[in-house]
């Protein structure tokens, strides 16, 4: 009996689209970086302001018409699950194209796609964006007029340690 419970739990874990990341070392905190971002309202934001609350994060760019809409659709489902279960979390979407995605463009994108008001759309400078992309495992390659990139959603715990990753595709 005990063996079948272990096998059932293992199979359930394999069926989950979420992958544990095993983060959690002292230097692995999302909140340890000194980055300062700008949100869609033009306000300065530090990720450390959400210390103590889980953060669900992804990266997109607003002119993307292939990968990013599917990432946002999956993020909506995750958001709905969190809301349904009453789990607190901050939902953060960072642009991969900080040159084109101004606060005004991010605000327009949020309104046009009717994204939840509670979501935070952020842009940083090019170096910060690249550094965060490395943390998220999203490394865009510029190709002509668009970026080719991974589609991934990462959950950080309240201490800023990466706990789970969902590869959208």
DOZAKE-466684 format. One record per residue (C-alpha): x negated, y negated, z. Coordinates in steps of 0.05 Angstrom, whole numbers, padded with zeros to 5 digits, always signed. Layout:
XYZ/...
This chain:
+00000+00000+00000/-00054-00050+00020/-00091-00037-00045/-00029-00052-00087/-00019-00118-00050/-00091-00138-00066/-00082-00118-00139/-00017-00157-00143/-00050-00218-00114/-00108-00211-00161/-00062-00205-00222/-00022-00265-00199/-00086-00306-00193/-00108-00284-00263/-00041-00305-00292/-00046-00375-00263/-00069-00428-00313/-00106-00464-00256/-00178-00445-00244/-00210-00457-00175/-00272-00499-00180/-00307-00485-00114/-00328-00558-00105/-00336-00587-00037/-00409-00601-00022/-00422-00668+00012/-00449-00699-00052/-00392-00673-00094/-00339-00722-00072/-00302-00762-00125/-00300-00817-00073/-00376-00821-00065/-00385-00859-00131/-00387-00934-00128/-00346-00942-00191/-00296-01000-00196/-00241-00991-00247/-00187-01037-00274/-00115-01012-00275/-00060-01027-00325/-00040-01088-00284/-00110-01117-00288/-00124-01102-00214/-00192-01076-00191/-00188-01005-00164/-00237-00960-00127/-00223-00886-00126/-00242-00885-00053/-00178-00922-00036/-00143-00855-00044/-00189-00819+00006/-00146-00773+00048/-00096-00759-00008/-00104-00708-00064/-00118-00738-00133/-00094-00706-00197/-00135-00735-00254/-00144-00730-00329/-00174-00772-00384/-00143-00793-00450/-00145-00851-00498/-00083-00889-00521/-00093-00884-00597/-00100-00808-00594/-00043-00773-00629/-00062-00700-00621/-00095-00676-00557/-00076-00732-00510/+00000-00729-00518/-00003-00655-00499/-00047-00671-00440/+00003-00724-00417/+00061-00675-00427/+00026-00623-00383/+00009-00676-00331/+00084-00695-00328/+00100-00622-00313/+00048-00620-00258/+00075-00686-00231/+00146-00658-00231/+00122-00596-00194/+00088-00639-00141/+00151-00681-00134/+00196-00620-00130/+00152-00588-00077/+00143-00653-00037/+00068-00650-00044/+00033-00717-00039/-00019-00736-00092/-00042-00795-00132/-00038-00785-00207/-00094-00819-00245/-00105-00825-00320/-00171-00854-00342/-00183-00878-00413/-00240-00848-00453/-00241-00911-00496/-00252-00970-00450/-00269-01016-00507/-00202-01010-00542/-00158-00992-00482/-00152-01059-00447/-00106-01066-00386/-00053-01094-00433/-00059-01033-00479/-00056-00985-00419/+00006-01022-00393/+00039-01018-00462/+00022-00943-00467/+00052-00930-00398/+00116-00968-00415/+00123-00940-00485/+00116-00868-00461/+00157-00881-00399/+00103-00854-00353/+00120-00852-00279/+00110-00919-00244/+00069-00883-00191/+00015-00863-00241/-00049-00904-00244/-00079-00917-00313/-00151-00939-00307/-00208-00964-00349/-00281-00974-00330/-00342-00993-00368/-00374-00945-00417/-00425-00918-00367/-00373-00905-00313/-00327-00871-00363/-00383-00825-00386/-00402-00809-00314/-00330-00793-00296/-00324-00751-00359/-00382-00710-00334/-00348-00701-00266/-00284-00679-00301/-00319-00636-00353/-00291-00679-00408/-00345-00700-00457/-00317-00738-00516/-00353-00739-00583/-00338-00799-00627/-00317-00776-00697/-00295-00829-00746/-00236-00866-00716/-00223-00817-00659/-00255-00778-00603/-00256-00702-00600/-00253-00681-00527/-00232-00627-00477/-00161-00631-00450/-00166-00618-00376/-00130-00637-00312/-00169-00634-00247/-00143-00634-00176/-00187-00664-00122/-00171-00654-00048/-00166-00711+00002/-00241-00711+00013/-00253-00719-00062/-00277-00648-00075/-00255-00615-00140/-00209-00557-00123/-00175-00535-00187/-00178-00547-00262/-00123-00536-00313/-00147-00530-00385/-00087-00555-00424/-00101-00513-00486/
